[in-house]
Amino acid sequence: MLKRIPVQQLRLGMYIHEFCGSWMEHPFWRGAFLLDDPKDLKIICTIGLAEVWIDTSKGHDVEGGASTAAVAAEVDAALAQVDSPGKPEPRAGIAQEAARAVKICAKSKQAVASMFHEARMGKALDVGDALPIVEEISTSVMRNPGALISLARLKNKDEYTYMHSVAVCALMVALARTMGFNDLQTRQAGLAGLLHDVGKMMIPTSILDKPGKLTEAEFETMKSHPVEGHRMLLEGSGIGEIALDVCLHHHEKVDGSGYPHGLAGGEISMYARMGAVCDVYDAITSNRPYKNGWEPAESIRKMAEWSKGHFDQRIFEAFVRSVGIYPIGSLVRLESDHLGVVVEQTAQSLLRPILMVFFSIKSNARMPPELLDLSKPACKDKIVSHEDPLKWDIRDTQALWSGMEVTPW
Ligand SMILES: [Fe+2]
């Protein structure tokens, strides 16, 4: 049985199913394991995690803890609270924007790759090389945020950093818009997102992509990337304060347990707190050599579960409003026993998006895809859960929302 317990209750002989935090924050372990080394237990207690999931069928149990049902109810309540009608915004059609966003993703990835590669070789970063990329990404996000954000999530296991930069840029722009930032502030947030992880270029790929447990020395090297990146940006030309700050502080946590400086709450700038949320969302939804990413709706739920202490609550709530409780591309199960893919959010409710319904569970068969707007008063159907496409052997969720096949970047 799975059970969530406070880290203080963790003992040797327990089986750790999952940490309640992004694996980017504590990359010692990237999968489930039996806790049998006292050194590991000591480290877990010092890395700023509040809770962990244990599997009591594979290791020792303890009194108390929270069941999966209790945690699910807690998350449902937290997300329902975020939901409120937004103002309808004129948006480009999702398929139309997806066609444009595919080209922007390809071009941006190339541009980021050459900019970061040159920076690694010692050439000073120039804001003039980065701004046109931010501009293109921003205009797509403003036409329709869901298209580029959902496409940028699909990553090749190699070359993760380049597309991660594009994705975090897009997420920062969308979040800044949701938070009511003006055009200049929105572009600055986007630029900060694009450059936040440039310091990863100084980390050997043998550590970045290592499939197993990192040694303490390797983890320390990994944790140097914000400081390395900040140094690279300082040596660059025209990089503003906001991008410098986000680069240095995107791994800080509001409870003070982050790095490099252990800043807490308001000591962390608004932009860096935004960067932390966008960075974690893209990291956990992306495939890495050592771990497959989680589905977007699953990731939103995990982040809601960990958000206290890790993220600024109000920024996390704005983030959920910007990408959705069921982000575009999520596979969901309806009360009517159909499966659908989320195609677009609606202004009425984050819990009632527009779907492409394509599968009948009762007859266990595909049906002709049909659009269903759950926010229409006449529609009596509703989402009962998000689903893992692999469990249903569904491999074309991308094509179902975007109208085209997309190869990971
Ligand atoms: Fe980072």
Boltz pocket constraint, residues with backbone or C-beta under 6 A from the ligand:
constraints:
  - pocket:
      binder: B
      contacts: [[A, 196], [A, 197], [A, 225], [A, 250], [A, 251], [A, 279]]
      max_distance: 6.0
